[in-house]
Amino acid sequence: MQNRTGTSLTLNFRLLLCIPIMALTGCSGMQSALNPAGAQAGRISGLWWLFFFVLTSVYVLVLIFTIAVFFRRHRSSLPLAPELPHPPRERRAQTIVGSAVGVTVIILFVFLFAEFATGHSLQEQPEPGALQIKVTGRQWWWEVQYQDPTPSRMVTTANEIHVPVGRSVQFQLQSPDVIHSFWAPNFHGKKDLIPGHPTTLTFKATTPGTFRGQCAEYCGFQHAHMRFVIVAESTNDFQTWLEQQRQPGREPGDETEKKGKEVFMSASCVMCHTIQGTPARATVGPDLTHLGSRPFLGAGTIPNNLGHLGGWVLDPQSIKPGVHMPQNNLSPGDLRALIAYLESLK
Amino acid sequence: MTRTSHLQIRDFKGDIPRADAEQLERVWSRPKGLLGWLVTTNHKDIGKRYIVTAFIFFLCGGLLAALMRLQLMKPENSFLGPDLYNQFFTVHGTTMMFLFAVPIMEGMGIYLVPLMLGTRNVPFPRMNTFGYYIYLLGGILLFVSLFLNVGPDAGWFAYVPLSGPHYSPGKRVDIWSQMITLTEIAALVGAVEIITAVFKHRAVGMSLNRIPMFVWAQVVTSFMVIFAMPSIMLASGVLAMDRLAHVNTHFFNPAEGGDALLYQHLFWFFGHPEVYIIFIPATGFVSTIVETFSRRKMFGYLGLVLSLVSTAFIGFGLWVHHMFATPVAELGQGFFTGASMLIAIPSGIQIFCWLTTLLTGKPQLKTPLLWVLGFIALFVLGGLTGIMLASVSLDLQVHDTFFVVAHFHYVLIGGAVFPLFGAFYYWFPKWTGRMLSEGLGKLNFWLFFIGFNLTFFPMHILGLHGMTRRIYTYVVESGWGNLNLLATIGAGVMALSVIVFLTNVFVSRKSGVIAGANPWGAPTLEWGTASPPPPYGFLYLPTVQSRDPLWSDKDSPVIVGLSNTKREVLNTTILDAMPEHRYELAIDSIWPFALALAAGGSFIGAVFNAWAIPIGAALSFLVLSLWFWRGNEPKFLLEGIQHTPSSPSHPSKRVLEETPA
């Protein structure tokens, strides 16, 4: 009941207020708490609009009384003689103030119970068939691992999360370095990733689309560039994507790509990165098995295309200062081959 | 301390005995020159110094904010890199909280509370001076480090493990943690002064129910300081020990069995009360200004006092709402949500009482009152978004976004800086003897009000649309560019307004209208002495018969019989403020300054080497021995002072008609 009301309220007010605001300000809504694409964010946004309208009314009332002071002002450059309070008027004022306090208490109780109802609904245990995704926050990128009882069927990727619409997803959140916070506002509120305190977050996507999220807890030098893409899609599309991600890294198709793979395996790349199906098995940096299919590089710093990838490989420090990836001195030929190989890893 | 044998309360008519004023002037004045400046223990000197120093830090912190706004003006801006931006937001937050807001409120208290209580100085004058110097050292340490490009960069909250030795190598965080310790020592010192003054040095007749609202606000805040500050000093001290080479404790290191969340609890157990430590003194300004300019007694005095006290209690029970995104069980969250919403009730009562006082009085819209009306408009908005943050569900969405940045700037600038500016306009005549210009004051207000809203209102929308805090840049596709540009323009308007204020101060200090003792026709005791007040405050200590002595009391008697050859004040009883005994205060001394150097040097030295602590402790012991060694004071500090009991001084007529010597 609460849920249904919340959602319909949300829809109405999105049309009324939110869309003009987004249009006016240029906000895209791809990373917005007021544009829910999941059940949990929907409930929160319903609660938001309840708070918003009640509190706005309260605010307008207080403003009216404040502005009234302007109209009651006495113009005199010298201080007026202080006035003794009139007892009957004081008693009237006491009644009014007392009632205002009473109304405040009632409003606060309404809010408190609305919050408890919403908060409790967010606490629900995930259904048994919930998709399990382990997200590890690192300075400054996200490692995303789709869990599976068979270890070889697990999928590891970075800064990109696909979720099926209509199925609960439980995220197991952890951090090996500093505190991060996982936030995809279109789906749910945030949850901190705290070293030594593994946490979970569960949501269910309801609307397909491509959305953004980002780290919400200051985590050091490049906190600004710790972003991710979250794609909600139909179960079929999701299964296709997951199956494709399970494949080992694509074998080089032509001579250039073959040379690129040799460069990768002989340069320092192999010290930090994994490409499934090759000897590169290091886990310091992101898994690159399907790098070519990802939309962004450097955790949402730049779009993923040939030019940007070249610049990134040569000198990541100039693009994302402080990133834990060193500069690489490669000859133009080696670089071109390496980029061709990496982009072929769809 | 001397028995009260000579003490009398008399009501005399006649001329003011000039000899008495001159003698008091000799006893209470500080020596001339730089040395006099260093040794002074007068609360008016120290209070003014706190206010000016803290305001300079406000300008520095504001400058950093303006630079950050320039960086965020457009997406992918390269004006500041991540290194500078991270240092700037850390130092901005740290400065505004620790070097500006808390000390300036305390400075206002140190200057005004003894005058409002009708006494001559704070009860422990040397300790008060020590507090100022240790605060100054902390502030200098922070800004010197920033200029040397080793400013702290782990946020004003310095969460571990990011601030731990592994993820923040170098000295940056150490400087932050020692600066915290230094400034919090100063805060504790000020709190002890104010609590003691309010409970033991009130004017005869000022029973608890006649204490001015401003003084209530100060004493409630001081109790909060005493409970809150030790928590942050523990957190920052232990963090320093975790980081210090050859000490290397592991309190907060998860890899060695320490706990990262423990730090957050310690930090926010201080951090949330801190907000009220800043806000409650501001309510004192508001109540004072509202009462004076409504030309009527405050409506709901008892309600206002109880609101302050209950805010102080509840304020310690809601720190976890800063931690809703960490693992906290549902029932526990419910308690903290309840407490966070509960605090809206005393805040609401205060707003209702102020509005009632204004609307049932004869409001005169002078500049101080204008700032108070601005305060109501902005603080209420910030308070209402605060109710949203009390809800766990909403908080999970807007926590650590620009929505929260907007919220607490409405609460802290709207709730504390607006009343503070009002207080500047209100008490400037008392401090300097001259009025600030009303015209420039109104320009100052409107520019600040408009600039503030342009800067911070758009941040609500930005936060809801996903803009997280503490990011030095954002991508074009986020669509956050326009509102950020608007916010930056607003920051420019605010900067302009501050320039108007500074101009007003510098011009009016020299050529403002002469104020006289009580230009606003205000009811409280500080207006019962000259502007600026003489070093001894009141020629004869006043007595009061009501809550607003300058309005209601007719022919109040004054206290005679206090020594005029010693720095003597009167102790009164806690509840009814009846005279207890005479109490001699310490004279000026260089040792508070020396102790600040020894103790401060030891904390600063500990950034580099653990041996600084034992060495500093030994030096401090030496200095304290000299401090307490009576009879070693140099001659020039003893002018006019006799250590022998003296005969009673001459009577005077009513204190409220007193003129300066």
HADDOCK unambig.tbl for C-alpha pairs under 7 A between the chains (distance, minus, plus):
assign (segid A and resid 25 and name CA) (segid B and resid 482 and name CA) 6.06 0.50 0.50
assign (segid A and resid 25 and name CA) (segid B and resid 483 and name CA) 6.44 0.50 0.50
assign (segid A and resid 26 and name CA) (segid B and resid 479 and name CA) 4.90 0.50 0.50
assign (segid A and resid 26 and name CA) (segid B and resid 480 and name CA) 6.97 0.50 0.50
assign (segid A and resid 27 and name CA) (segid B and resid 465 and name CA) 6.76 0.50 0.50
assign (segid A and resid 27 and name CA) (segid B and resid 478 and name CA) 6.43 0.50 0.50
assign (segid A and resid 27 and name CA) (segid B and resid 479 and name CA) 4.30 0.50 0.50
assign (segid A and resid 27 and name CA) (segid B and resid 480 and name CA) 5.97 0.50 0.50
assign (segid A and resid 28 and name CA) (segid B and resid 478 and name CA) 6.41 0.50 0.50
assign (segid A and resid 28 and name CA) (segid B and resid 479 and name CA) 5.88 0.50 0.50
assign (segid A and resid 29 and name CA) (segid B and resid 465 and name CA) 6.54 0.50 0.50
assign (segid A and resid 31 and name CA) (segid B and resid 465 and name CA) 5.98 0.50 0.50
assign (segid A and resid 31 and name CA) (segid B and resid 466 and name CA) 5.13 0.50 0.50
assign (segid A and resid 32 and name CA) (segid B and resid 464 and name CA) 5.96 0.50 0.50
assign (segid A and resid 32 and name CA) (segid B and resid 465 and name CA) 4.05 0.50 0.50
assign (segid A and resid 32 and name CA) (segid B and resid 466 and name CA) 5.10 0.50 0.50
assign (segid A and resid 33 and name CA) (segid B and resid 397 and name CA) 6.48 0.50 0.50
assign (segid A and resid 33 and name CA) (segid B and resid 464 and name CA) 5.46 0.50 0.50
assign (segid A and resid 33 and name CA) (segid B and resid 465 and name CA) 6.11 0.50 0.50
assign (segid A and resid 33 and name CA) (segid B and resid 466 and name CA) 6.86 0.50 0.50
assign (segid A and resid 34 and name CA) (segid B and resid 464 and name CA) 6.63 0.50 0.50
assign (segid A and resid 44 and name CA) (segid B and resid 393 and name CA) 5.96 0.50 0.50
assign (segid A and resid 44 and name CA) (segid B and resid 394 and name CA) 6.20 0.50 0.50
assign (segid A and resid 48 and name CA) (segid B and resid 394 and name CA) 6.60 0.50 0.50
assign (segid A and resid 51 and name CA) (segid B and resid 388 and name CA) 6.86 0.50 0.50
assign (segid A and resid 55 and name CA) (segid B and resid 384 and name CA) 6.38 0.50 0.50
assign (segid A and resid 59 and name CA) (segid B and resid 381 and name CA) 6.76 0.50 0.50
assign (segid A and resid 63 and name CA) (segid B and resid 377 and name CA) 6.28 0.50 0.50
assign (segid A and resid 66 and name CA) (segid B and resid 355 and name CA) 6.90 0.50 0.50
assign (segid A and resid 66 and name CA) (segid B and resid 373 and name CA) 6.59 0.50 0.50
assign (segid A and resid 69 and name CA) (segid B and resid 358 and name CA) 6.65 0.50 0.50
assign (segid A and resid 69 and name CA) (segid B and resid 359 and name CA) 6.10 0.50 0.50
assign (segid A and resid 72 and name CA) (segid B and resid 363 and name CA) 6.76 0.50 0.50
assign (segid A and resid 73 and name CA) (segid B and resid 362 and name CA) 6.51 0.50 0.50
assign (segid A and resid 73 and name CA) (segid B and resid 363 and name CA) 4.87 0.50 0.50
assign (segid A and resid 73 and name CA) (segid B and resid 364 and name CA) 5.50 0.50 0.50
assign (segid A and resid 73 and name CA) (segid B and resid 365 and name CA) 6.24 0.50 0.50
assign (segid A and resid 74 and name CA) (segid B and resid 362 and name CA) 6.07 0.50 0.50
assign (segid A and resid 74 and name CA) (segid B and resid 363 and name CA) 5.90 0.50 0.50
assign (segid A and resid 74 and name CA) (segid B and resid 364 and name CA) 5.21 0.50 0.50
assign (segid A and resid 75 and name CA) (segid B and resid 364 and name CA) 6.39 0.50 0.50
assign (segid A and resid 79 and name CA) (segid B and resid 520 and name CA) 5.83 0.50 0.50
assign (segid A and resid 79 and name CA) (segid B and resid 521 and name CA) 5.64 0.50 0.50
assign (segid A and resid 80 and name CA) (segid B and resid 295 and name CA) 6.66 0.50 0.50
assign (segid A and resid 81 and name CA) (segid B and resid 295 and name CA) 6.76 0.50 0.50
assign (segid A and resid 82 and name CA) (segid B and resid 295 and name CA) 4.46 0.50 0.50
assign (segid A and resid 82 and name CA) (segid B and resid 296 and name CA) 5.37 0.50 0.50
assign (segid A and resid 82 and name CA) (segid B and resid 551 and name CA) 6.98 0.50 0.50
assign (segid A and resid 83 and name CA) (segid B and resid 295 and name CA) 6.02 0.50 0.50
assign (segid A and resid 83 and name CA) (segid B and resid 296 and name CA) 5.05 0.50 0.50
assign (segid A and resid 84 and name CA) (segid B and resid 296 and name CA) 6.42 0.50 0.50
assign (segid A and resid 85 and name CA) (segid B and resid 296 and name CA) 6.91 0.50 0.50
assign (segid A and resid 93 and name CA) (segid B and resid 356 and name CA) 6.91 0.50 0.50
assign (segid A and resid 97 and name CA) (segid B and resid 352 and name CA) 6.10 0.50 0.50
assign (segid A and resid 101 and name CA) (segid B and resid 348 and name CA) 6.95 0.50 0.50
assign (segid A and resid 101 and name CA) (segid B and resid 349 and name CA) 6.46 0.50 0.50
assign (segid A and resid 104 and name CA) (segid B and resid 345 and name CA) 6.91 0.50 0.50
assign (segid A and resid 105 and name CA) (segid B and resid 345 and name CA) 6.95 0.50 0.50
assign (segid A and resid 108 and name CA) (segid B and resid 341 and name CA) 6.56 0.50 0.50
assign (segid A and resid 112 and name CA) (segid B and resid 338 and name CA) 6.84 0.50 0.50
assign (segid A and resid 115 and name CA) (segid B and resid 391 and name CA) 5.83 0.50 0.50
assign (segid A and resid 115 and name CA) (segid B and resid 393 and name CA) 6.90 0.50 0.50
assign (segid A and resid 118 and name CA) (segid B and resid 393 and name CA) 6.91 0.50 0.50
assign (segid A and resid 119 and name CA) (segid B and resid 392 and name CA) 6.67 0.50 0.50
assign (segid A and resid 119 and name CA) (segid B and resid 393 and name CA) 5.62 0.50 0.50
assign (segid A and resid 178 and name CA) (segid B and resid 161 and name CA) 5.27 0.50 0.50
assign (segid A and resid 178 and name CA) (segid B and resid 162 and name CA) 5.33 0.50 0.50
assign (segid A and resid 185 and name CA) (segid B and resid 397 and name CA) 6.44 0.50 0.50
assign (segid A and resid 185 and name CA) (segid B and resid 466 and name CA) 6.74 0.50 0.50
assign (segid A and resid 189 and name CA) (segid B and resid 396 and name CA) 4.38 0.50 0.50
assign (segid A and resid 189 and name CA) (segid B and resid 397 and name CA) 4.26 0.50 0.50
assign (segid A and resid 190 and name CA) (segid B and resid 325 and name CA) 6.19 0.50 0.50
assign (segid A and resid 190 and name CA) (segid B and resid 396 and name CA) 5.28 0.50 0.50
assign (segid A and resid 190 and name CA) (segid B and resid 397 and name CA) 6.19 0.50 0.50
assign (segid A and resid 191 and name CA) (segid B and resid 325 and name CA) 4.71 0.50 0.50
assign (segid A and resid 191 and name CA) (segid B and resid 326 and name CA) 6.47 0.50 0.50
assign (segid A and resid 192 and name CA) (segid B and resid 325 and name CA) 5.45 0.50 0.50
assign (segid A and resid 192 and name CA) (segid B and resid 326 and name CA) 5.39 0.50 0.50
assign (segid A and resid 195 and name CA) (segid B and resid 254 and name CA) 6.58 0.50 0.50
assign (segid A and resid 196 and name CA) (segid B and resid 254 and name CA) 5.77 0.50 0.50
assign (segid A and resid 199 and name CA) (segid B and resid 327 and name CA) 6.70 0.50 0.50
assign (segid A and resid 216 and name CA) (segid B and resid 400 and name CA) 5.94 0.50 0.50
assign (segid A and resid 216 and name CA) (segid B and resid 468 and name CA) 5.70 0.50 0.50
assign (segid A and resid 217 and name CA) (segid B and resid 400 and name CA) 6.67 0.50 0.50
assign (segid A and resid 218 and name CA) (segid B and resid 470 and name CA) 6.31 0.50 0.50
assign (segid A and resid 219 and name CA) (segid B and resid 162 and name CA) 6.57 0.50 0.50
assign (segid A and resid 220 and name CA) (segid B and resid 154 and name CA) 6.88 0.50 0.50
assign (segid A and resid 220 and name CA) (segid B and resid 162 and name CA) 6.85 0.50 0.50
assign (segid A and resid 221 and name CA) (segid B and resid 82 and name CA) 6.09 0.50 0.50
assign (segid A and resid 221 and name CA) (segid B and resid 83 and name CA) 6.65 0.50 0.50
assign (segid A and resid 222 and name CA) (segid B and resid 82 and name CA) 6.94 0.50 0.50
assign (segid A and resid 223 and name CA) (segid B and resid 471 and name CA) 6.22 0.50 0.50
assign (segid A and resid 224 and name CA) (segid B and resid 471 and name CA) 4.30 0.50 0.50
assign (segid A and resid 224 and name CA) (segid B and resid 472 and name CA) 5.99 0.50 0.50
assign (segid A and resid 224 and name CA) (segid B and resid 473 and name CA) 6.19 0.50 0.50
assign (segid A and resid 224 and name CA) (segid B and resid 474 and name CA) 6.92 0.50 0.50
